[in-house]
Amino acid sequence: MSLQHTEVTGGGPLIPRPERTPGALRAACAVVAPQLLAAYDQAKDQALAEAVEHGSLKPVHAYLDHWATLIDIERHPETARTYHRAEYLAHVATTPEEAREHLATASTIYRAAAKAVHAG
């Protein structure tokens, strides 16, 4: 995979959907959202530590699900722009209602991406 963040004409995804493995998700993150690599690595380390601490793979599955969803959003530049804009506007909102409106937008995008990831 190239490490360049290039847009595909026609609104298609930048890259194919990666496998839901730590290595494949990290490689995809390096292409579509390199600014998130440090957060990705930190989330992976935290999930592994929690898995060991609790004797359960649930934290690892949760981390894989979350990052597969984020990468799916980032694969689509326009969707990613809308998602990040909504998160930003929620953060700087001056009223709870305004924040809720923007968070609802971000949440809708996140849920749709999670559904697409699980559909295959």
Buried (B, 14 or more C-beta within 10 A) or exposed (E): EEEEBEEEEEEEBBBEBBEBEBEBBBBBBBBBBEEBEEEBEEBBEEBBEBBEEEEEEEBBEBBBBBBBBBBBBBBBBEBBEBBBEBBEBBEEBEEEEEBEBBBEBBBEBBEBBBEBBEEE
